[in-house]
Amino acid sequence: MVFMVVAFSAPISAMTANLPVAVGFGNGAGAPAGFIIATVVLTIFSIGFVALARHITAAGAFYTFVARGWSRIPGLAAGVMSMFVYMIMEAGVIGVFSAFAQQVATSYFAVSAPWWVFAFAAVVVIALLSHRDISVAAKVLGVALACEIGILTITAVAGLLRGHGVNWHSLLPMSALHTNGVADGAIGLGLLMAFWCWVGFEATAIYGEESKDPKRIVPRATMIAVIGIGAFYTFVAWAVVSANGADRSVELASGATPFELLYAPAREYVGPWAVTVFEWLVLGGTFACALAIHNAAARYLFAFGRDRLLWRRLGNTHPRHGSPWVASLVQSGFTVALLVAAILTKSDPYLILFTLVAITATLCLLIVQVMCSISVVTYFHVRRQHPETAGFWRTIVCPIVGGLGMAFVIYLMISNMAAAAGAAAESPLFKAIPWVAVALLVGSMAVAAYLRGARPEIYARIGRTVFDDAPAELTPLGVHVDAN
């Protein structure tokens, strides 16, 4: 489960692509401290999140958490937004993968092919891996993740030992709140890049039904993933800034080849071979990320199908592998449709497709995380469920502070959206992103409110299917359903 979530975050891609933006255009040498702030906020949020996970286990994760913790009306909105996010994110990450694959094929094999050739090949391989049970995908992700962490650690340690000394100032939390000499730097952009690197950490709850002991494993995996990712990101960012020196780090990150922020210390202090390894592992890391996203999207489709809110066959599991194979095939078809749309509109797979998808996905997930924080308080203190778990700090203070932290990041994102989008800011779709998020939120709640009065039998199925401690009846699919 930890492999799936950390691979979703794609450490090597996050450090190679996101860190240069934070250093070159955000808070400069204070970027490592931005990861510390993000780690603290997300850890506080996760304390309330795992409190719910101890009592609610469902493939729908946020969808079921909000529906059962708060109400079915916001629950449907949380589910629709989360499902939409994961469904579009696969195409966006495959766009990045195809751009890297095209570059590698040209550089190392002198093979010239359109980006979409590599994109469709990735879709096919991901579909085949996801058809089997989750352990098959986890093994592939585990190997890719170990290699990513290995090369990043080697580069970081070598940079600290042989570089320009240790920059302790970059670890001070206050340094993340200053531009640190970056011309026209945006503090909010630096912090946004830090939070952006964690997108998908909540996926631990999605795989709860497929784990041996979800009540214990989901909370543990969530905290390991959040704190572990945060500590690792902070260490690598700090080591890279220290290895290059503060001024040179900003110069490299804001230059024509921002990847040199990591490639330069790798080349200088490890050896030219390390850059070659980086180029291949960035390719592997983006593929692993797309695979993890595909599995998350398939499980959201599965949850909606199982609750019969969408096509019922989406809720079918494979008789041999136990995987949500119908939902997985539908997700693959949806990804192909988005890629075809990108081809027809001649959109750049990295600068346009990925960037627009990433910004939309991050904004929607942040909104859902705020809703989840509200659900923790209402579940334990308004509905008074499981008083043995409820507590002032765990289920009141932490979700409130975490929710406010998420709301602040939403503000940062909206304020710095154009800077984060870069070339994609010129696209008409970019201006539609906030309206898409509002339409998904308000539209879904309106549909749920309509169903409550006009189709109560459908309304009652929203967030209904769970593995839970509550009184339950057994369904034909072998899962438990709230008897109420």
N, C-alpha and C positions, 0 to 999 in steps of 0.2 A: 504493500500500500504506500509506503514511504517512497519507494522507487517511482511509482506512478505519479505521485504528486510533485516530487522534485524534478522528475523528467519533464513534467508539464511546465515547470518554471524555466527549464532549459538554462542551467547556470552559465554554460559557455557562451550561449547566444546573448543572454542578459548582460554579461560582463563585456562582451565584444561590441554589442550594438547599443545598449542603453547607457552604460557607464560613460562613454565618450560624450554623449549629449549632456549628461549631468555635469561633467568636468569642464567641457568646452563652452557651454552656453548657460549653465545653471549656477551652482555654488562652488565651482572650481575645486580647489584642494579640500574643500569642506564636504565633498560628495560622500566620502566614507562615513562621516557622521550622520548623513542623511539616512543611510542604511540602519544605523543604530536607532534613530527616531522611528523609522518604519517598523523595525523589529519590536520595539517596545509597544507601539500602538496596536500592532497586529497580534501580539501576544496577549495583551489585555482583552482585545476583542475575542480571541480564541478561547479564553477562560469561560465566557458565557456560552460560546458556540459548542464547546465540548460538554458543557452541562446538559444541553439539549440532546447531544449525541448519545449520552449515557442512557437516555430513555426513549429516543425516537431513532429507529434505524430504517432507512428507506433509500432506494436508488434515486429518488427525487431530491434528496438532500434539502437545499434551501426551500424548494417547493413544498415539501412535506413539513419542514420545520416551521415555516411561517403559517401554513394552513392549519396545523394542529396547535402551534404555540400561540398564535394571535387570532386569525380568523380565515375562513375560506376565501373571502373576497380579496384581501391582500395576498393570500396564499397562491391564488391562481396567477396574480400579477408576477409574484416572485418566480413561479414556475415557468411562465411564458418567457420572461426576460432571461432567466438562466438558460433555458433550452435554446432560445434564439442566439444567445452569446456563444455557446459551445458549438452550435451548428455552423455559424459563420466563421468562427475562429479557425476551424480546420483548413478551410480554403485559404485564409490569410497566411497561416504558417506554411502551408504547402507552397504558397507564392514565394516566401522567403527561401524555402528549401530549393525550389526550382532555380531561383536566381543564383544561389551558391553552387548548385549542381552544374549549371551551365558554365559558370566560371571555372570550376574544377575540370570539367570535361575538356574545355578549350586549352587550359594551361598545361594539363598533365597528359592528355591523350590526343590533343589536336583534333578533337571532334567538335564540329559546329552543328548545333541543333537548336530549334526554338525552345524557349523555356517551358512551354506547355507539354512537350514530350516528357520531360522529367516530372512534371506535375502529375500527369495522368499515370505514369509508372508508379509514383508514390501512392496514389489513390488505390491502385490495384493491390500493392503489397500490404498497405494498411488494412484493406478490407479482408485479405487472406489471414493476416495475423489476428484480427479482431473476431474472426469467425470462431476461433477456438476459445477455450476458457481463459480467464484473465491472467492465469499464471504464465501462459505462453508469451503474452505481450510484456508481462513484468520481467521475464528473463531477458528479453531483447533490450528493454529499457534499462535493466540493471547493468548490463555490459556497457551500454553507451554512457550511462551516468558515471560509472567507475572510471572510464577513460577521460571523461570531461573533468571530473574532480581531480584526477591525477595530473593532467597537464596544467590546470590552473594552479594547483598547489605547488608544483615544481617551479613554475614561473614566479609565483609570489614569494616563495622561500628564497630562491636565487636572487630575486630583486632586492629583498631585504638584506641579504648577506653581502651582496656585491654591488649594490646600487649606490645612490647618492645619500645614504644615511636614512635614519628613521624620522618621519614627519609625525610627531605626536600631536601637533596642533590639529591635524585633519581628523582626529578621533574625538575632539571636544564637541559636544552637542551644539554649542553656540556657533561653531564654525559652519554648521549646515544652514544657519540663518543669516549668512553674509555671502556676498558674491566673491569675496576673497581675491579681488583684483581682476575679475573677469569683466572685460568691457561689454557693456550692455547685458550683463548676466541677469538671469531671472531666478531668484531663490525658489520660487514656486515650481519652476521647471525641474530644478535639481531634485527637490523632494518628490515630485511626481514620478520621475524616472525611478527613484528608489522604490516607491510603492508599486509601480508598474511591474517590477520584477517578480512580484509575488502572485500575480494573477493565476488563479487556479488552485491555490493551496487548500481551499475548502473541499476539494475533490475527494479527500479522505472519506467523507460521509457517503459519497456516491457508491463506494465499493463496500460499504458495511455489510450488505446482504451476502456478499461473496467471501467474507472473512469468517474464520472459525469462531471468533468470540468478539462480535462487533462492539458490545458494551464496554469492553476493555481496550480493544485494538484501535478503534476509531479515535477516541480521545488521546491515546498515547501517540498514535501516528501523527495526529494533527499538531501536537505540541512539539514533537521531534522535528517535523517538517518546518514549522514556522521558526522555531528558535535555531534549528540547525542551518536552514537556508540563510537566515539573518546573520548569524555568526560568520558563515563562510563568505557571504557577499561582502561583509564589512572587512574581513581579513584580506581578501583579494584586492578590493578597492584601495584599502590603506597601503598594501604592499606595492601596488602599481604606482600610486601617487608618490610614494617614498622612493621607489626605484628610479623613476623619471625625474623627480624633483618637481616642486609645485609649478614653477613657471613653464617648464618644458611639457609637463602634463597638459596644461591648458593649451599650449601651442600645438601639440600633437592632436589633441581631441577636437580642436576647432579647425584643423587643417583639411586639406583635400582628401587625405586618407586617414580618417579618424580611428580605423582599426589599429593603427600604429601605436595607439596608447597602450595596447597589450602586446602587439607584435614586436615593438622596439625592445622592451626589456627581455622578451623571450629570445630574440635574436642575439642581443648583446650579452646576456648573462646565462643563458642556457645553451644556445647554439642555433644555427640556421635551421636545423632539423625540427626544432620546436615550432617554428612558424608553419612548416609543412603539416605537422601534426595538428596544429590549431585549425588550419584550413579544412582538413578532413573531418575533424571532430565538430566544428561548427556545422558542417553538413549533417553529420550524424546526430548532433544535438537537436537541430531543427526537425529532423525526421522523427526522433523520439518524442519531441513535443507534439507534433501533429498526431502521432499514434495515441498519446495520452489524451489529447483533446477529443479525438474520434471516439474513444471508449467512454468518455464523460458524456458526450452528446448522445451517443446511442442509449445510454442508461436513462437520460432524461426522457427521450422518446419512448423508451420502454415503460417508464413510470406513468407517462400520460396515456399510453396504450392500455396498460394494466388497469388504470382507473377508468378506462373507456371514455376518456375525454377526447381522444383522437382515434384513429383506426385501431380497432381492437387487436388485430394481429401484431401490432407493434409490441404488445405485451407478452408475446410468445417467447419461450426460451428453447434453445436447441436441445433435443432429447438426449443427446450424447454429451455435448460439451457444456451445457448449462448457460451458454452465452445468449444475449439478446440479439439473435442473429438477424431477425427481420428488421429491427430498429437499426442495426448496424448497416444493413444493405441500403435502407432508406437514407441514412446519413451519407453514405458513399455517393448515392445518386444526387443528393442535394449539393454535395461538394462539387461534383462534376458540373452541375448546372451553374454554380457560381463561377467556376473556372472558365466555362464557355462564355459566360457574360463578360468576364474580364478580357478574354481573347477578342470578342466581337467589338468591344469598346476600346481596344488597343491600350488597356491600362497596364502600366508597369507593375509586375508582380510584387515588387518590393516597395517602391516609393508610393504607389497608389493603393493597390489591393491590400497589402499587409497593414499599411499605416491606417487606412480608414477603418479596417476591421478591428485593429487593436484598440483604437481610441473608442469606437462604439462599444466594444466588449468591456473595456475597463470601466467606462461610465456606467453601463447597465449593472455590472457586478457590484460596483460600489453602492449603488442605490439599493440593491438586494441585500447587501451586508448591513446597511442601516436598518432595513426592515427586519432582518434576522435579530439584530440587537434588541429591537422593540419586542420581538416575539419571546425572547428569553425572559424579560421582565413580566410580560403578561402571562406566560405559561406558568411560572413559578409563584407569582405574587398576586395576579388578578384571578386566574383560574385555580390557583393554589394546588397545582399538581406536584407530586413528589416532594413533600416538605423535608424529607431526609437529605435532599440535594440542595434545596434552596438555602441561601445565606446572603447576608447583607453585602459582603464584598463580591462573592462569586456571581450572584445572579441579580444584583442591583447596580452596584458601583461599576463593576467591570463592563457590563453591556452598555451602560450609559456613557462611560468614558470612551469605550471602543466605538460606539455609534457616532459620538461627536467627532471622534478622530476621522472616521470614514466620511462624515459630512464635510469636514475641513478639506480632506483630499479631493472631494467632489468640487469644492470651491477652487482649489488649486488647479484642477484639471480644466474647468471651464475658463479660468483666467489665463491659462497657458496653452490652450488647445491649438491655436494657430501655430505657435512656436514648436509644439510637439509634432504637428502634422507636417511641417516643412513644405515640400513641393505639393503634397496632397491637399494643402489648404486652398489651392486654386480650383479644386474639383467642386462641382455643384453638390455632390454627395456629402462633402464635408460640412457644408452649412446645414444640411438636413439632420446631422447626427443628434443634436439635442432634441429635435422634434420627434425623431424615431424613438428615443428613450421615453419621452413623455407619452407618445401614442401607445407604446407597449404597456406602460404603467397604467395610465388612465383607461385605455381601451379594455385591457384585461379585467380591471376592477369593475368597469361598467358591464361587461359581459357576465361576470360572476353575480353582480347585483341583479341583473335581469334573470339569470337562471334561478336565483333564490326564490323569486316570485312566480316565474312562469314555468320553470322546469325543475322543481325541487328534487326530483329523483336524480337528475344529473348533478345539480349543485351538491348533493350529499356525497357524491363520489370524489369531490375535489380533495386531494390529499388523504384519501381514505385508506389506502393500502400501505401498511407498515408492519415491521417487526417491532412489537412494543410490549411493555409490561402491562398495558391496560387490558381489561376484559375483551376477549376477541373471539371471533368465529373463524373457522378454517375455510379458505377459498379453494376452488379446484386447482389453482396454481401453487398451492402449498405455502401461501403466505398468510399472515394474519391481518385481519381487517377490524378496525374499531367497531365494536358492536353498536355504538351509538351513531 
